[in-house]
């Protein structure tokens, strides 16, 4: 719950499409092995560049096993992106739980993103990268990508309410733009410490938008 009693977005909830989330498959040990191989290849080489033959070879399984577990490459992509999102939300939840003051909770998102990027994002945000390849709303993974970003906007808006009750929507959008811009600049290597720079700009924005905690 936020300080004003409104429930914040669940930091571990799976991404949702409008009305209904994408179909998911149970991850048996064999399926998890395939997903780990696919996730590594998708992130390092790109989704379109990686075929099921390579995934099966890297996972040490047959193509039949791969299709038995997932049904299609598209479903593997769904599981890859949903898994990345779930792990990010769990990581972020720890930072939010350790922060109490409203302003520090907003900045904790940037702290989490900076640390997550250093650990897990050498090539930038997996959702942004995936969106560059998957632009068709009919693709089953599209809802995972856009749902993750919509969730981030909702989170920033909810975190803004204790600071600017009547301007939370606008402040949330501004914070989201700073956060996503930092991720893009980080992934492209535009300049050093891009996410930290975005954090500093967010801190300045919060000083203008709301009094000190």
Buried (B, 14 or more C-beta within 10 A) or exposed (E): EBEEEEEBBEBBEBBBBEEEBBEEBEBEEBBBBBBBBBBBBBBEEBBEEBEBEBBBEBBEBEEEBBBEBBEEBBBBBBBBBBBBBBEBBEBBBEBBEEBEBBBBBBBBBBBBBBBBBEEBBEBBBBBBBBBEBBEEEEBBBBBBBBBBBBBBBBBBBBBBBBBBEEBBBEBBBBBBBBBBBBBBBBBEEEEEEBBBBBBBBBBEBBEEBBEEE
